[in-house]
Amino acid sequence: MAEKHDNISNINDPNKSRITHFLDSTGEKLSKIEWDYRTLKERDKIVAAYKFGSHDQSLTITLISATSYHDANRIAEVNAFNEVPHSRWGVNGGILYLAQSGDEDKVSDIVSLFAGKE
């Protein structure tokens, strides 16, 4: 089956099927955005990290695969994800997700999708 999102087929992560399911459930056509997660605090707890954006850049989703729920939560806390403008974050298993958009309803919808997939 072909991937719905650009550059997702090259993801090498034990959580790939969960990440793909999360992204597919958004209903958005998303492309991978290159970024350097090594600037984050607690980066030693990160297995892999990805950022995806809608083609019009009205939505970005950051997904961080951590070794555990506790580690994912810690990464969000020490990097002050709760202070990122126009965003919300959550943790599902060992996956930390951050949705950003100027559209608060879109952010709420994305976070609800991810929170409900555990």
C-alpha positions in Angstrom: 0.0 0.0 0.0 1.4 3.4 -0.9 2.1 5.9 1.9 -0.2 8.9 2.0 2.5 11.2 3.2 5.7 12.4 1.5 8.9 10.9 2.8 7.3 8.6 5.4 8.4 5.4 3.8 12.0 6.0 4.9 11.2 6.2 8.6 13.1 3.6 10.5 11.4 3.5 13.9 9.8 0.7 16.0 6.7 3.0 16.2 6.4 3.5 12.4 3.1 1.8 12.2 1.6 3.9 15.0 3.1 7.1 13.6 1.7 6.2 10.1 -1.7 5.5 11.7 -1.6 8.8 13.6 -0.7 10.8 10.5 -3.3 9.0 8.3 -6.1 9.7 10.8 -5.5 13.5 10.4 -7.0 13.5 6.9 -4.3 16.0 5.9 -1.7 15.5 3.2 1.6 16.0 5.1 5.2 16.3 4.0 8.2 15.6 6.2 10.1 18.7 7.3 13.8 18.4 8.1 14.8 19.6 11.5 17.4 18.9 14.1 15.9 17.5 17.3 19.4 17.4 18.9 18.8 21.0 20.1 16.2 19.7 22.5 17.0 19.0 26.2 16.9 15.4 27.2 17.7 14.4 23.7 19.3 11.2 25.0 15.8 9.9 25.7 14.8 10.4 22.0 14.8 7.3 19.8 13.8 9.3 16.7 12.0 12.5 15.9 9.9 13.8 13.0 8.2 16.9 11.9 5.4 17.1 9.2 3.7 20.0 7.7 0.6 20.5 5.6 1.3 21.8 2.1 0.0 25.3 2.9 2.0 25.2 6.2 -1.2 25.9 8.2 -0.4 22.8 10.4 2.7 21.2 11.7 2.9 18.1 13.7 6.0 17.0 15.6 6.3 13.4 16.6 9.0 12.3 19.0 9.6 8.6 19.7 11.0 8.1 23.2 11.9 5.1 25.2 8.9 5.3 27.5 5.8 7.4 28.4 7.7 8.9 31.3 10.6 9.9 29.1 8.3 11.4 26.4 6.5 13.4 29.1 9.8 14.6 30.5 11.0 15.8 27.1 7.9 17.9 26.7 8.2 19.4 30.2 11.9 20.4 30.1 11.6 21.8 26.6 8.5 23.9 27.7 6.2 22.5 24.9 3.3 24.0 26.9 4.7 27.5 26.0 4.9 27.0 22.3 2.4 29.4 20.7 -0.7 28.1 18.9 0.0 24.5 20.0 -0.9 21.6 22.2 1.0 18.5 23.0 0.4 15.1 24.5 1.9 11.7 25.0 0.6 8.4 23.6 2.7 5.5 24.9 6.3 6.4 24.1 5.2 8.9 21.4 5.2 12.6 22.2 3.2 14.7 19.7 3.0 18.5 19.3 0.4 20.0 17.0 0.8 23.6 15.9 -1.6 25.8 13.9 -3.1 29.2 14.0 -6.5 27.4 13.9 -7.2 26.4 17.5 -10.0 24.0 16.3 -7.5 22.2 14.0 -5.0 21.8 16.9 -7.8 20.4 19.2 -8.9 18.0 16.5 -5.3 16.7 16.0 -4.6 16.3 19.7 -8.0 14.5 20.1 -7.1 12.1 17.3 -3.7 11.3 18.8 -4.9 11.0 22.4 -7.7 8.6 21.4 -5.4 6.2 19.6 -3.6 4.7 22.6 
